[in-house]
Each structure stands twice: as C-alpha cells, then as structure tokens.
Amino acid sequence: MVTAIVFVKAEVARIPEVAEAIAALSGVSEVYSVTGAIDLIALIRVAQHDQVADVVADSLNKVPGVLSTETHIAFRAYSAHDLEAAFSLGG
C-alpha cells in the first residue's frame, strides 16, 4: 500500500465543492479542510506508486477550482496509539 499526502491550494470560494469532488475520486481516502498556507489535505491510498500519478496528475489536478498541489509520499506509518503517547501531556 502506498500512501501519499497531497497539499491542495484551491479557489477560496470553491473550497467545499473542490473538497467534495476530490473526496469522490478513486484512490482518495480522506480530504481535510485546514488552516494555513494550503486549503485542503488529501490522503491518497493506492496499491502501487504509478497509481499515485493516476490519481493526482490525471484526476485531482483537473478538478475545477484546484490551483496547485504538492504531493508527499509516506515512508512509514505510525499507529494512533504511538502518536497519542508521543503527544500526551501526562493527564
């Protein structure tokens, strides 16, 4: 399984519809609206690296309202339990 994290800049007035269109794409598992320099984060989960290009270059980048993307391939996944322990405040 290959996981890619895609940062998406979108037309501000179209963020909700862009997010919904991206979420409907095959290979996209989740889309988050976020604060900061980017508008959306999409998680791509596919079987092979070549499929990342199919999802991002052939589909996601063509969604009306997408201005630009930046794709990051994940090397390792850490469980939610490990993340909770790392960020625990001892409470």
C-alpha positions in Angstrom: 0.0 0.0 0.0 1.3 3.4 -1.0 0.1 6.5 0.9 0.5 10.0 -0.5 -0.4 13.3 1.2 -1.4 16.0 -1.2 -1.5 19.7 -0.2 -4.1 21.5 -2.3 -4.5 25.2 -2.9 -8.0 25.9 -4.2 -10.1 28.9 -5.2 -11.3 30.2 -1.8 -15.0 30.5 -2.9 -15.0 26.9 -4.1 -13.2 25.0 -1.3 -16.2 23.0 -0.2 -17.1 21.8 -3.7 -13.5 21.2 -4.5 -13.1 19.1 -1.4 -16.2 17.0 -2.2 -15.0 16.4 -5.8 -11.6 15.3 -4.6 -13.1 13.0 -1.9 -15.2 11.3 -4.6 -12.1 10.3 -6.7 -11.0 6.7 -6.7 -7.9 6.3 -4.5 -8.7 9.3 -2.2 -9.4 8.1 1.3 -9.9 11.4 3.1 -9.9 15.1 2.5 -9.4 17.7 5.2 -10.0 21.5 5.1 -7.1 23.1 7.0 -5.8 26.4 8.1 -2.5 27.9 6.9 -0.9 28.3 3.5 -2.9 25.5 1.9 -6.6 24.9 1.8 -7.0 21.1 1.7 -5.1 18.0 2.5 -6.0 14.8 0.6 -4.8 11.4 1.6 -4.3 9.0 -1.3 -4.0 5.3 -0.6 -3.3 3.1 -3.6 -1.6 -0.3 -4.3 1.3 0.9 -6.5 3.3 4.1 -6.9 2.2 4.5 -10.5 -1.4 4.9 -9.2 -0.4 8.0 -7.3 0.2 9.7 -10.6 -3.1 8.4 -11.9 -4.9 10.0 -9.0 -3.0 13.2 -8.7 -1.9 14.1 -12.2 -4.7 12.6 -14.1 -7.7 13.4 -11.8 -7.1 15.6 -8.7 -5.2 18.3 -10.6 -8.1 18.5 -13.1 -10.8 19.2 -10.5 -12.2 22.6 -11.3 -11.1 25.1 -8.6 -7.7 23.3 -7.9 -5.0 25.9 -8.3 -1.9 23.9 -7.3 -0.9 20.7 -5.5 2.2 19.5 -3.6 2.5 15.7 -3.2 4.4 13.9 -0.4 4.9 10.1 -0.4 4.8 8.5 3.1 7.7 6.2 4.0 6.3 4.8 7.3 3.0 4.8 9.2 2.9 5.0 12.9 -0.2 3.9 14.9 -2.6 6.3 16.5 -1.6 4.7 19.8 2.0 5.7 19.3 1.0 9.2 18.3 -1.2 9.7 21.4 1.7 8.6 23.6 4.1 11.0 21.9 1.8 13.9 22.4 0.5 13.0 25.8 0.6 15.7 28.5 0.6 13.2 31.2 -3.1 13.5 32.0 
